[in-house]
Amino acid sequence: MEQAIEKARVLIEALPYIQAFRDRIVVIKYGGSTIERNSADENILRDVVFMRTVGMRPIIVHGGGKNITKRLAAAGIETSFVKGLRVTDERSMEIVEDVILNDVNAKIVAKLGELGCEAEALSGKTGRMIRVRKMTGTDENGAVIDWGFVGEVRRVNPRPLFDVLIAGKVPVVAPLGVDEHGSVYNINADTVASEIASSLTAEKLVYLTDVPGILYDPKDERTVISTIHVEDVPKLKEQGVIAGGMIPKVDACVHALQNHVYKTHVISGFIPHSLLLEIFTDKGIGTEIVNG
């Protein structure tokens, strides 16, 4: 009896959030490290099914970096990164596109279907949804960097996403885009998630990571910062609290907040049902980044 009462209490706690978030869009960035663990994969996608079932409109944007690296290695192609971006020549781009679309994206869509939730595979190629230009930059010595087929988002056409949402399905978006000539480019998935959330004025943007959130002490997972205000981000960077691979995620959160996304989150993808715990409970489980 006590267990039944506890389940009822949990449902009652979630009820105001279920009511508040009905029909609201939530963009979920589902990272490569999370995808590789089948148990995490199952929990995350069950959470997405729950969200859709109670009337929310989740959108998944996925990466696939580790899968791509393995496939390139099998083809005898060495992977190199410059300033955190994968250098992608024409041969590599063919493999990147195949892995992202036919391995990672297809797997997520199929798994959601098995769990009773209709999903649809999309990419920036779909109706030229994500328009890009070739990424450019310079190194510390001022020399021009050529990343090859790595794109920078110019704009997002949200119509294909709206069409899928209106049909009651979950869009699963691969991080590819096209330039003005129709050439296909690889794009950083964190950036894609932020740009999509901004284009749709999403209620939430959630990054699933391999850490519990943003930590005061990176060696102590008990030091999760529950809430960060945008104006505190520069100071936390100076202090080294926001560092390394967390910097582009936080920058993507700030960009989204500046473009009318209501709230952003950085949470663990490895804690069972972390999405539900973050969205439907009073305390949450990771770090929320919000406007002041």
N, C-alpha and C positions, 0 to 999 in steps of 0.2 A: 504493500500500500504506500509506504513512504517513497519508494522509487517512482510510483505513478504520480504522486503529489508533486515530487520534484520536477518531473517532466512537464506537468501542467504549469508549474511556476515559471519554468524556462520559457514556455510558449507565451505566457502572459507578459513576461518581460520583453519579449520580441514583438508583441502586438503593435505598440505605438510606432516602431520602426517599419514594420510591414505596411502599416497604413500610410505612413509618411512617404515611403519610397515607392509606392505603387506607380507604375508607368514611368519611373525615373530611370535615366540611362546611367549605367555604371560601366566604365571601361577598365578592363583587367589586363594588366601586362603579365604574361605567363612566361617566365624565363627559362632558358635552356637547362640550367642546373636542376630546376624543379621538374621539367619534362622528363629528365632521365630517370627519376625515381617513380616506379609504378605505383607505390602506395600513396605518394603525394599526389600523383596524377589523378588517382581515383577519388581521393578526398576533395581535391579542388573542383573537379568536374561535377561531383555530387552537389557541392555548394552552389555551383553555377545553375544546376538543374533546379535546386530549391529556390534560388532567386527568381528564376524565370517562372516557376510554378506559382509563386506568391505575387506575381504581377510586375516584377521589376524587368528591366530591359538590359541584360548584361551583354557586353561585347568583349570578346577575347582577342587580344593582340599577342602573338607569340614570337619568341625568338627561335633559336635553333643552332646557336654557335657551335656547341660541342658536337652535335650531329654532323655539321658541315665540316669541321676540322677532321673528324674521323673519315668521312668520305673522301676528302681531298688527300689525306694521307694514303688511303687505299689506292688512290689513282696516281700516287707518286708525286703529288704536288705539295710543296712545303708551304705552310701557312706563315705569313708575316703580318705583323700589326705595326702601324705607325700612329702614334697619339691615340691608341686604343681602338683604331679602326682597321678592319681587315683589308689588306691590299688585294684587289680582286681583278684579275685579268680576264680576257674573254673566255678562256677555257674554264677557269675557276667559276665564272659567273654561271655557266651552263650547269655546273654541279650544284652551286648554291641554289639556283632556281629549282632544280629537281628535288633537292632535299627539303627545301622549305615547303614546296607545294605538295609533292607526292609522298613525302614521309611524314613530316611533323604536322602539317595542316590536316592532311587526310586522316591521320591517326586521331587527332582531337575531335574532328567532325564525326568520325565513326564511333568513338567512345561515347560522345554525347548521345548519339542515336541509340546505342545499346542501353543507356540509362533512361531512355524514354523522352529525350528532348531533341526536337528537330533543330539542326544547325545547318549553316550554309558556308561553304568555303569561299572566301574573298581574298583578293590581294589588291595592291595599288594598280594592278593592270586591269581590274574589273571596271569597265566603263571609264578607264583612265582616272580612277578615283583619287590616286595620289600622283600629283605632278611633281617632278623633281628636276633639279639641275645637277650637273656633275660637281661633286664635292671638290673644293679647292682649298689650299692652305699653304703655309710656309713652315719650315722647321726653325730651330733656334738660331740658325745662321742666315736665315732669310731665303734659303733655297726653296723653290716650289716643290710641293709634294704632289705626286700623282698616285692617287688611290685606285685608279682604274674605274671600274663600274660600281662606285659607291656614290649614292645620291644624297642630296640635301633637299628637304621638302620645301616646295614653293607654295603649294596650296592643296587642300583636300576638298573634293566634291563629296558631300555626305549623302547624296541621293541614293547610291546603291546600299548604303548602310540603313537608311530609313526604310527602303523597300523591304529589306530582310526583316527588320524589326516589326514593321506593320504586318508582315505575314506571320508573325508570332514565332519566328525562329531566332536562334542565336548566331550572330555573325562571328566567324572565326577568321581573323585577318592576318595574312602573311605579309611581312615587311618588305615588299617590293614596290617599286614605283616606275613610272615611265617619263622620259623627257619629251621635248616637243617633237622629236623625230620618231618616237615610239620605241626607242631603245630602253631595255629593262635594266634597272639598277637595284642593288642591294641597299637597304636603309637600316640605320640603327633602330631597333624595335622600341626602345624607350622613347625615342623621338616620335615614332609613328603613333604610339599610344597617346602621348601628350597632344599631338596635333589633331588626332581624331576626337579626343575628349573636348578639345577647344572648339572644333568645328560643329560639334553637336550640343555645346553648352551642357555638358554632362553634369549630373549630380555629384559623381565621384570618379576619381581616377585612382586605381589601386595597383601598386607594384608588389608582386610576389617575389621574394628574394630568398637567399639561403641564410639570412640572419633574422633575429626577432623584430628588428626595427632599427632605428638610429640609436646608437649607444654612446653614453658619455665616456665609457671605458670599453674599447673594442675587445678587451680580454674578459669582460664580465657581462654575460648576457642578462644579468639582473638589472643592468643600468639603462634599460630602454627609456627613452624620452617619450612621454605620452603625447605631448603636443608641442609643436614648433610653429611660431609665427613667422611669416615671410621676412619681416624686418630683422629677425634674429639670425637668419641664414648666413649673412656675411661674417658675423662674429664667430659663429660656430665653425665656419671654414677656417678662419684665422687660428682658432684654437685647436684645429686638427680633429674636431669631433666629426665633422663632415669631411671625409677624405677618400681618396682612391676611387674605387668603382661606385661609391655612393654619390659622388659629386654630380655625374650626369643625370642620375635619377632625381636628385633633389632639384637640379636646374630644370628638369622637365616638369616637375611638380610646380615650381614657381611660375614657369611659362604658362601652364594650364590655369593656375589661379589668376594670373594677369589677364587671361582670356575667358573669364566668366565661368570656369569650372568652380563648383561650390567648395569642394573639399578634396584633399588628396591624402593618400595613405601609403606607407611603406611597412610591409608586414612579412612574416615568414611564410613560405609556401610549404614548410615541412611540419608545422604544427597542425594536427588533424582539425579540419574544419575552421581554419584560421579566418577565411573570408566571412563566415557566418558570425564568428566571435567578434570580429572587428566591426561589422556593420549592424548586427542585431542585438548587441549587448551594451549596457550602460558604460562599462569600463573600457571596452575594446581590448585589443591584444598587442598592437604594435604602435607605430608612430603616425600621428596625423599631422599634416602640414596645412596650415590655414592662413587666410588673410587676417591681419590684426584687427 
